[in-house]
């Protein structure tokens, strides 16, 4: 249990250690910033790097079955760097609370992060 209620989940698929997502903040206007973002990991262990201007970056291993809660999206960024030695896939489910419609949220994420899965899910 996280202590929060969510109304949106995003599935990210990383085919291998070559797949990555650059440093970003989950700070879209449609997200309720008072609710932590929860990420549940499956498959290969991958690292996430947290960075804040003026601070040393922090690396956290996201193992299968782990649950990560993130807050403070105003100052910290996070990324999944490439890890070429990882050959297995990873799936993450990212739970969020959104203010606006599901369609607007999908459009924002697709635009901001180039997440093609959103398009595939929407068009079925």
GUZABA-773570 format. One line per 8 residues: number of its first residue (from 1); their letters; for each residue x, y, z of C-alpha. Coordinates in Angstrom, 2 decimals, padded with zeros to 5 digits. Layout:
BEGIN
NUM	A	X Y Z  ... .
//
This chain:
BEGIN
1	XXXXXXXX	000.00 000.00 000.00  001.20 003.49 -000.83  -001.38 005.51 001.07  -002.48 007.20 -002.17  -005.35 006.61 -004.59  -004.49 006.45 -008.29  -006.66 006.81 -011.38  -004.10 006.31 -014.17 .
9	XXXXXXXX	-001.43 003.71 -014.94  001.27 003.90 -017.62  003.00 000.73 -018.85  006.61 001.16 -020.01  008.33 -001.68 -021.88  012.12 -001.79 -022.12  013.06 -004.54 -024.60  016.64 -004.82 -023.35 .
17	XXXXXXXX	019.36 -002.80 -021.66  019.67 -000.73 -024.84  016.25 000.83 -024.16  016.37 004.02 -022.11  014.46 007.10 -021.09  016.25 010.41 -020.71  016.26 012.65 -017.66  012.85 014.20 -017.10 .
25	XXXXXXXX	010.36 015.40 -014.51  006.83 014.05 -014.30  005.41 017.54 -013.93  002.64 017.69 -016.51  -000.18 020.05 -015.51  -002.62 017.14 -015.57  -000.79 015.34 -012.72  -001.85 015.84 -009.12 .
33	XXXXXXXX	001.52 016.78 -007.60  000.26 016.15 -004.06  000.15 012.40 -004.82  003.41 010.43 -005.06  004.05 008.57 -008.31  004.42 004.81 -007.74  006.50 002.62 -010.06  006.22 -001.17 -009.88 .
41	XXXXXXXX	008.99 -003.06 -011.72  008.93 -006.47 -013.43  011.62 -008.36 -015.32  015.24 -007.29 -015.59  016.83 -005.15 -012.90  017.55 -001.65 -014.25  019.05 001.44 -012.67  017.26 004.75 -012.26 .
49	XXXXXXXX	019.31 007.91 -011.81  017.94 010.82 -009.80  019.50 014.26 -010.30  019.05 017.69 -008.77  020.97 020.82 -009.70  023.82 021.33 -007.25  023.59 017.79 -005.83  025.37 014.55 -006.60 .
57	XXXXXXXX	023.25 012.15 -008.68  021.80 009.10 -006.95  021.60 005.69 -008.65  018.91 003.23 -007.51  018.53 -000.36 -008.75  014.92 -001.20 -009.61  014.63 -004.94 -009.07  011.73 -007.13 -010.16 .
65	XXXXXXXX	008.88 -006.74 -007.68  010.21 -003.46 -006.28  007.94 -000.49 -005.64  009.40 003.01 -005.92  007.55 006.11 -004.70  008.58 009.45 -006.19  007.72 012.96 -005.11  009.33 016.39 -005.47 .
73	XXXXXXXX	009.06 016.47 -009.26  009.78 020.23 -009.26  013.50 019.94 -008.52  014.53 016.33 -009.22  014.79 014.58 -012.57  014.97 010.84 -013.12  016.21 008.68 -015.99  016.70 005.06 -016.99 .
81	XXXXXXXX	020.16 004.97 -018.63  021.21 002.36 -021.17  022.77 -000.76 -019.66  024.06 -002.81 -022.62  024.93 -005.81 -020.44  021.22 -006.30 -019.59  019.69 -008.65 -022.17  016.28 -009.33 -020.62 .
89	XXXXXXXX	013.21 -007.07 -020.91  011.82 -004.86 -018.16  008.26 -003.66 -017.64  007.27 -000.89 -015.30  003.80 000.14 -014.24  003.70 003.78 -013.21  000.67 004.77 -011.14  -000.42 008.42 -011.07 .
97	XXXXXXXX	-003.35 010.60 -010.14  -004.44 012.89 -012.95  -006.70 015.92 -012.88  -007.77 015.90 -016.53  -009.09 013.34 -018.97  -007.20 010.19 -019.85  -006.93 011.28 -023.47  -005.25 014.59 -022.60 .
105	XXXXXXXX	-002.79 012.79 -020.32  -001.90 010.26 -023.02  -001.37 013.04 -025.54  000.90 014.96 -023.14  003.02 011.91 -022.33  003.32 010.94 -025.97  004.36 014.49 -026.90  006.69 015.09 -023.95 .
113	XXXXXXXX	008.37 011.70 -023.71  007.81 010.15 -027.16  006.20 007.08 -025.60  004.88 005.16 -028.61  003.03 002.67 -026.40  000.43 005.35 -025.67  -000.40 005.52 -029.36  -000.65 001.72 -029.65 .
121	XXXX	-002.91 001.48 -026.60  -005.16 004.28 -027.80  -005.55 002.91 -031.31  -005.84 -000.63 -030.06 .
//
